[in-house]
Amino acid sequence: MRIPFGPIAGLVVAALLSGCATPTIDRTQYARPKTVAIADFPDAKPAAIIGFLNSRWPQIFFMGSADPYFIPAGGQFGLPAVEGQAVMATAVGALAGRQAASAAGSSKAHGTAGGAAAGLLVGALIDSGAEATQKKAERYPEVVQTAMPGLDIRADVLAALRSSLEAKGIAVSMLADSRNLPPRLRWRAASADGKPIEAGPLADTPPVDVDIVAQIVPMEVYVSPGPLNNYNSVVGIGVALYEGRTRKFLGWQAFQSEQNQLWYSRYDSLVDDIKNAAPAQHAALMSLIPQVSDAIGGGK
């Protein structure tokens, strides 16, 4: 994820992600499929958030953290929270406190008290500003629609993926039972080290008479790690594969595009340039379809 954020944010993210290996789908586990069923998913919506979103990890696509980017029939799963920015505000506030204490200089005691107060104040201001910005960004999907009337992320992704798989000679069908459910793993699964991975409400549904059942979860998000950082494009598709007739978990992988290099110093700047920002991000998402198609239809 390309984020030109400040040094404190960089340290926080480095601490969170250090030592992590990204799961990938091992195509040697399964033969090239002749039939694939794609699990349907709710309508997807673009978003602009303040927080951390490491879309190189497939887990994030199949957890509750992905729910705000989808709209089920008759309602919504939730709105993006200002998740992670509280950590940022605390860190920035602490730094400001130390700087204020150093500048005060009249006495060690006075400097410490003044610095702590300044740090709390700055942290509170940042926190308040982030919440106000995120509240404004709740309308971001509508802003995108003004630039791209009729945009349908779900329909575009499914149509392109079906076409790509069929071009490989694969018969494609859809599983409609997940159409209005939040994205979760369809059946039970385990990580590479054997630890169970939580499945969703369809965990006990019967096998499907196809070679491969594929779950895909697309995201188009502009992310600012904190209220003092830039909004950068994070575009990805999470993929999870099962053997249809045995329900065996074949693995999962996240595909992230680096195609869109646009970034914005403020949310308002993003909105002002939405006629460029939205199409660039959607094009980046669609550029991932060949990789997703190869992961599903490749096999050994």
C-alpha positions, 0 to 999 in steps of 0.5 A: 500500500503506497502511503506517503504518511508522516514518520509516526504513522509509519512507525505504527504501521510498521509495528502492526505489520512487521513479521507478517507473511501474506497468504497466497493461493497454491494452484498446484493443489487443484486441477484446472477447473472446467466448472466454477461457481462464483458466490454472489455478494452485495452491491459494493460501494466506494468509500473514503476513510481515515484509518488503516487498511492493509488490503494485501491481506485476504483476511480483511476482505472476509471480516466485519471490517469490510462490511461498510463497503457493501450495501445489502437489499433494504439497508446497510451493514454499517458506515466506515468508522474512524478506526485507527485514527485514535491511535494516530491522535494519541501518538501525535498528541504525545509528540506535541506534548513533548515538544510543548514541554521542551519549549516551556522550559521554565521548570521541569515540573511546569514543562511536564504539566504544560506538555501533557495538557498541550498533548491532550488538547492537540489529540482532542482536536485531531480526533474531533477533526477526523470525526467531522471529516469522516461524517462528511465522507459518509456521503462519498458514494453519492459524490462518486455517482456524480462523476460516474452515473450508474456505477455498479462495482459488483456488476462490472466485476462479475461481468468481467470475471465471467467473461475472462473465465469463459474465455478459458473454456470454463463454464461459470454459474452463480451462487445466489444465497450469498447475494445479501450477506456480509462477505464471509468465508462460505465454508470452514477453513484453516490457515497454513499452520492449521488454525481454524478460520471463522466461516460465515452463516453458510458454513453448513450449506451442502457441497456444490456440483462444480469443480471450484467455488470462488468467493470474490470481494472487491474494494475501492477505498481512498484511505488516509492513515490519520487526519494529518495524512494524505488520502491514497487509493487502496484498491483490491479484490479478496479471493477465496477458493474451495473444491465445490464437491468436497468443500475443501478450502484451497486457500485465499489471496488478496490482489491489490492494484498499484495502478492509480497513483492519485493522492489528495492532501485533504478529503475536500481535495479528493471531492474537488477532483472526483471526476478524475479520482473515481474513474482512475480508481475504478479502472485500477480495480478492473485491471485486477480481473485477469489476475483473479481469473488466473487464480481461479482458472489456472490450476495445475 
